[in-house]
Amino acid sequence: MHPPGARTREDMKERIMDRTQYTNLAKAWEFTEEHARERESDALTDTRTAADESGQLQGSAAQARLLGMLVRITGAASVIAVGTGSLVETLQLAHALDNKGLLTAVDSTAQGIALIRKAFAELQDETDTTLRAVNAPASVFLPRLNANDYDLIVVAGENYAATFAQASRLLRVHGVIVFTDVLALEDGQGGVINPADRSDKAIAMRELLTTVEDDEGFESTLTPDGTGLLIAYKK
């Protein structure tokens, strides 16, 4: 038996270790984010700044670099980016295609599509990758695309369910779909990690997790990168 008070001291030690671990994880996230920002090209940094100043706040630089790495790892040659308000991420996808293939950017908002078209116009003379920007809701445009023609789909904004509904048809076997901001942290209510958060975004992301993880046609994993990535691989 433990002497009086011993278990309490052990419990306190465990809690302190937990707090230390959480602090280290937060510091690790900050370090990797700063490191990714430092490695951004001047052009990409300027793009980020201009987008932020226009009100289209950009997300994690480390997450954007990871998405670009996924293009390289999977050998993707045909990529769809849905919700191109995430301009930095979309440009990282374009750069990772290494002057080949096709990048289709889909955005239903006037501001988002204007940003991506401007960026694509500037990039077009520097790359042999075919860049296509489409101003339309994902639920309207994606059903028009050829089946089994795409290697990677990246989804941001409010297009998650509509895009996943088309993913199995659009992706080739072993294709990948990635959903960003799955933890729904931006509203300050705790997002998915807070059971008390019943905001529309948090509810939608919980439903998305269930839908994707229960789909037998995909193998998936949730990661804490950026503000949460859900990565699903078509079997």
C-alpha positions, 0 to 999 in steps of 0.5 A: 500500500502507498503511504498516506499522500503518496498516490496524490504526489504521483498523480500530481507528477503525472499531471505535471509531466502532461503539462510539460509534454503539452508545452513541448508540443506547442513549442514544437509546433511553433518551431516547425512553423517558424522554420517553414516560414523561413524556408518560404521563397520571397515570392511566396512570402509576398503572396502570403502577405498580400493575401493576409492584407486583403482579408484572405488569411493564410494558414500554416506554412508547415502544413503547406509544405507538407501538402507539397511533399505529398505531391512528391511522395505520391508522384501526383501529376493531376491535382485538385485544390478545392477552396483556393482561399488557401492561396499559399497551399495551392501555390505549394502544390503547383511548385511541387508538380515540378513543371508537369501535370495539371493543377485544377483550383476550384473556388466558389467565392469571387475574392478567392478565385480572383486571388488564384487567377492572379497568382496563376497568371504570374506563375504561368510563364514560369512553369509547364504545369497546366494551371486551371482556375474554376469559379464554381461550387465544388458540388456543381463542378466536380461531378463534371470531371472525368472519373479515375483521372486524379491523384490528389485532392486537397480540400479547404473551406466549406467544401468537405462533404461535397468533395468527399462525395466525389472522391472515390469516383475522381481518384485513381486507385491509391489516390489521396484526398486531404482535408485541412483545418479538420480540428476546426480551431479558428473560431476560438471555441476549442473546435473538435477537441472540445466536446462542448463546441457545438459550432457548425464547423466543429459539428461538420468536422466530427461528421466528416471524420466519421464519414471518412473513417467509416468508408471501407473504400479508404484508409485514413489518418488524422494528424495535428499538422497545421490545424488538423489534417485528415488524410485518406488513401483510396484502396 
